[in-house]
């Protein structure tokens, strides 16, 4: 989602930041450990919210499966959603 207009309603002082890679920070609750969002250095105008933090029903894109080329051999998909070995191009 666009970073512009995003604000915390409360609890900002309880947030913790973890650099999960050279390019991404994960923001989580310092009290309970819940994952809240991801910030990517190469996308400074966007944030990626954990959907468990959203109260309203969001407008979601059509679902798909990625990285199926490296899934466990015993895993089966039970839907007809598109499957990609890597990110869809």
HUUR-V856173 format. One record per pair of residues at least 24 apart in sequence whose C-alpha atoms are under 10 Angstrom apart, sorted by the first residue. I is the first residue (numbers start at 1). J is the second residue. Records with the same first field share a line. If there is no record, write none. Layout:
I=J ; J
//
This chain:
1=45 ; 46 ; 47 ; 48 ; 49
2=43 ; 44 ; 45 ; 46 ; 47 ; 48
3=39 ; 43 ; 44 ; 45 ; 46 ; 47 ; 48
4=45 ; 46 ; 47
6=46 ; 47
64=88
//
